[in-house]
Amino acid sequence: MIHEDEIAQIVTSIWTSILDRMVEVDETCCDEPWSMPGRTLTGCVQLTGDFEGATLLFCTAELARSLASVMFSEDPESLSSEEIRDALGELVNMVAGNIKPMLEGSSRLSLPSVVEGADYEVIVPGSRVVCKVGFRCEGEPLLVTFVERQNG
């Protein structure tokens, strides 16, 4: 099964190689309920097949805009909401794509979905959290959660 250190390594690798951005693992974040200040974006990719679960990526709207700016080589203020959501969807897809080969059996990735808003909760019904890893990127919080379908 996937462990926190493996997710930390995947995220660190993607952020440094693709985004040229540093992330720091925030080990204290997952000891208590995690909340994002202000507007939040959540990207989700489902895994189906021999393994069923999901990878979720949570970040502030400010961080999502900054990451999209790097991905598209555009001024942050010129980006549309759609471009910001597309960038976050691609990032969670990369994380899930790096997790997939670590799982037993054969699984497929869904298309990414992205939710944006304030003061909301994302739940994957019938699942349990395998692990979650918190990060800091450009001073902003970033959380990756990996869940699996519960038997029964």
Contacts in CASP RR format, 6 or more apart in sequence:
PFRMAT RR
TARGET T0000
AUTHOR 0000-0000-0000
METHOD contacts of the structure
MODEL  1
MIHEDEIAQIVTSIWTSILDRMVEVDETCCDEPWSMPGRTLTGCVQLTGD
FEGATLLFCTAELARSLASVMFSEDPESLSSEEIRDALGELVNMVAGNIK
PMLEGSSRLSLPSVVEGADYEVIVPGSRVVCKVGFRCEGEPLLVTFVERQ
NG
1 130 0 8 1.000
1 148 0 8 1.000
2 99 0 8 1.000
2 102 0 8 1.000
2 103 0 8 1.000
2 130 0 8 1.000
2 131 0 8 1.000
2 146 0 8 1.000
3 131 0 8 1.000
4 131 0 8 1.000
4 132 0 8 1.000
4 133 0 8 1.000
6 99 0 8 1.000
6 102 0 8 1.000
7 95 0 8 1.000
7 99 0 8 1.000
7 131 0 8 1.000
7 133 0 8 1.000
7 144 0 8 1.000
7 146 0 8 1.000
8 25 0 8 1.000
8 133 0 8 1.000
8 135 0 8 1.000
10 95 0 8 1.000
10 98 0 8 1.000
10 99 0 8 1.000
11 23 0 8 1.000
11 95 0 8 1.000
11 133 0 8 1.000
11 135 0 8 1.000
11 142 0 8 1.000
11 144 0 8 1.000
12 23 0 8 1.000
12 25 0 8 1.000
13 98 0 8 1.000
14 91 0 8 1.000
14 94 0 8 1.000
14 95 0 8 1.000
14 98 0 8 1.000
15 21 0 8 1.000
15 22 0 8 1.000
15 23 0 8 1.000
15 137 0 8 1.000
16 22 0 8 1.000
16 23 0 8 1.000
18 71 0 8 1.000
18 94 0 8 1.000
19 67 0 8 1.000
19 70 0 8 1.000
19 71 0 8 1.000
20 70 0 8 1.000
21 67 0 8 1.000
21 70 0 8 1.000
21 137 0 8 1.000
21 138 0 8 1.000
22 137 0 8 1.000
23 135 0 8 1.000
23 136 0 8 1.000
23 137 0 8 1.000
23 142 0 8 1.000
24 135 0 8 1.000
24 136 0 8 1.000
24 137 0 8 1.000
25 133 0 8 1.000
25 134 0 8 1.000
25 135 0 8 1.000
26 134 0 8 1.000
26 135 0 8 1.000
26 136 0 8 1.000
26 141 0 8 1.000
27 134 0 8 1.000
29 134 0 8 1.000
29 141 0 8 1.000
29 143 0 8 1.000
30 132 0 8 1.000
30 133 0 8 1.000
30 134 0 8 1.000
30 143 0 8 1.000
34 58 0 8 1.000
34 132 0 8 1.000
34 134 0 8 1.000
34 141 0 8 1.000
34 143 0 8 1.000
36 58 0 8 1.000
36 59 0 8 1.000
36 60 0 8 1.000
36 141 0 8 1.000
36 143 0 8 1.000
37 60 0 8 1.000
37 141 0 8 1.000
38 60 0 8 1.000
38 61 0 8 1.000
38 118 0 8 1.000
39 60 0 8 1.000
39 61 0 8 1.000
39 116 0 8 1.000
39 117 0 8 1.000
39 118 0 8 1.000
40 58 0 8 1.000
40 59 0 8 1.000
40 60 0 8 1.000
40 61 0 8 1.000
40 116 0 8 1.000
40 117 0 8 1.000
40 118 0 8 1.000
40 120 0 8 1.000
41 58 0 8 1.000
41 59 0 8 1.000
41 60 0 8 1.000
41 61 0 8 1.000
41 64 0 8 1.000
41 84 0 8 1.000
41 85 0 8 1.000
41 88 0 8 1.000
41 114 0 8 1.000
41 115 0 8 1.000
41 116 0 8 1.000
41 117 0 8 1.000
42 56 0 8 1.000
42 57 0 8 1.000
42 58 0 8 1.000
42 114 0 8 1.000
42 115 0 8 1.000
42 116 0 8 1.000
42 122 0 8 1.000
43 56 0 8 1.000
43 57 0 8 1.000
43 58 0 8 1.000
43 88 0 8 1.000
43 89 0 8 1.000
43 92 0 8 1.000
43 112 0 8 1.000
43 113 0 8 1.000
43 114 0 8 1.000
43 115 0 8 1.000
44 54 0 8 1.000
44 55 0 8 1.000
44 56 0 8 1.000
44 57 0 8 1.000
44 92 0 8 1.000
44 112 0 8 1.000
44 113 0 8 1.000
44 114 0 8 1.000
44 115 0 8 1.000
44 122 0 8 1.000
44 124 0 8 1.000
45 54 0 8 1.000
45 55 0 8 1.000
45 89 0 8 1.000
45 92 0 8 1.000
45 93 0 8 1.000
45 95 0 8 1.000
45 96 0 8 1.000
45 97 0 8 1.000
45 109 0 8 1.000
45 110 0 8 1.000
45 111 0 8 1.000
45 112 0 8 1.000
45 113 0 8 1.000
46 52 0 8 1.000
46 53 0 8 1.000
46 54 0 8 1.000
46 109 0 8 1.000
46 110 0 8 1.000
47 53 0 8 1.000
47 54 0 8 1.000
47 55 0 8 1.000
47 96 0 8 1.000
47 99 0 8 1.000
47 100 0 8 1.000
47 103 0 8 1.000
47 107 0 8 1.000
47 108 0 8 1.000
47 109 0 8 1.000
47 110 0 8 1.000
48 107 0 8 1.000
48 108 0 8 1.000
48 110 0 8 1.000
49 105 0 8 1.000
49 106 0 8 1.000
49 107 0 8 1.000
49 108 0 8 1.000
50 103 0 8 1.000
50 104 0 8 1.000
50 105 0 8 1.000
50 106 0 8 1.000
50 107 0 8 1.000
51 103 0 8 1.000
51 104 0 8 1.000
51 105 0 8 1.000
51 107 0 8 1.000
51 148 0 8 1.000
52 107 0 8 1.000
52 148 0 8 1.000
52 149 0 8 1.000
53 124 0 8 1.000
53 127 0 8 1.000
53 146 0 8 1.000
53 147 0 8 1.000
53 148 0 8 1.000
53 149 0 8 1.000
54 124 0 8 1.000
54 127 0 8 1.000
54 146 0 8 1.000
54 147 0 8 1.000
55 92 0 8 1.000
55 95 0 8 1.000
55 96 0 8 1.000
55 99 0 8 1.000
55 144 0 8 1.000
55 145 0 8 1.000
55 146 0 8 1.000
56 92 0 8 1.000
56 122 0 8 1.000
56 124 0 8 1.000
56 143 0 8 1.000
56 144 0 8 1.000
56 145 0 8 1.000
56 146 0 8 1.000
56 147 0 8 1.000
57 88 0 8 1.000
57 89 0 8 1.000
57 91 0 8 1.000
57 92 0 8 1.000
57 95 0 8 1.000
57 142 0 8 1.000
57 143 0 8 1.000
57 144 0 8 1.000
58 122 0 8 1.000
58 141 0 8 1.000
58 142 0 8 1.000
58 143 0 8 1.000
58 144 0 8 1.000
58 145 0 8 1.000
59 67 0 8 1.000
59 88 0 8 1.000
59 137 0 8 1.000
59 140 0 8 1.000
59 141 0 8 1.000
59 142 0 8 1.000
59 143 0 8 1.000
60 140 0 8 1.000
60 141 0 8 1.000
61 84 0 8 1.000
61 116 0 8 1.000
61 117 0 8 1.000
62 140 0 8 1.000
63 137 0 8 1.000
63 138 0 8 1.000
63 140 0 8 1.000
63 141 0 8 1.000
63 142 0 8 1.000
64 84 0 8 1.000
64 85 0 8 1.000
64 87 0 8 1.000
64 88 0 8 1.000
65 76 0 8 1.000
65 79 0 8 1.000
65 84 0 8 1.000
66 76 0 8 1.000
66 138 0 8 1.000
66 140 0 8 1.000
67 87 0 8 1.000
67 88 0 8 1.000
67 91 0 8 1.000
67 137 0 8 1.000
68 74 0 8 1.000
68 76 0 8 1.000
68 79 0 8 1.000
68 83 0 8 1.000
68 84 0 8 1.000
68 86 0 8 1.000
68 87 0 8 1.000
68 88 0 8 1.000
69 75 0 8 1.000
69 76 0 8 1.000
69 79 0 8 1.000
71 87 0 8 1.000
71 90 0 8 1.000
71 91 0 8 1.000
72 79 0 8 1.000
72 83 0 8 1.000
72 87 0 8 1.000
74 83 0 8 1.000
81 116 0 8 1.000
85 114 0 8 1.000
85 116 0 8 1.000
88 112 0 8 1.000
88 114 0 8 1.000
89 112 0 8 1.000
89 113 0 8 1.000
89 114 0 8 1.000
90 112 0 8 1.000
92 112 0 8 1.000
92 114 0 8 1.000
93 109 0 8 1.000
93 112 0 8 1.000
95 144 0 8 1.000
96 109 0 8 1.000
96 112 0 8 1.000
97 109 0 8 1.000
99 146 0 8 1.000
100 107 0 8 1.000
100 109 0 8 1.000
115 122 0 8 1.000
124 147 0 8 1.000
126 149 0 8 1.000
126 150 0 8 1.000
127 147 0 8 1.000
127 148 0 8 1.000
127 149 0 8 1.000
127 150 0 8 1.000
128 147 0 8 1.000
128 148 0 8 1.000
128 150 0 8 1.000
129 145 0 8 1.000
129 146 0 8 1.000
129 147 0 8 1.000
130 146 0 8 1.000
130 147 0 8 1.000
130 148 0 8 1.000
131 145 0 8 1.000
131 146 0 8 1.000
132 143 0 8 1.000
132 144 0 8 1.000
132 145 0 8 1.000
132 146 0 8 1.000
133 143 0 8 1.000
133 144 0 8 1.000
134 141 0 8 1.000
134 142 0 8 1.000
134 143 0 8 1.000
134 144 0 8 1.000
135 141 0 8 1.000
135 142 0 8 1.000
135 143 0 8 1.000
135 144 0 8 1.000
136 142 0 8 1.000
END
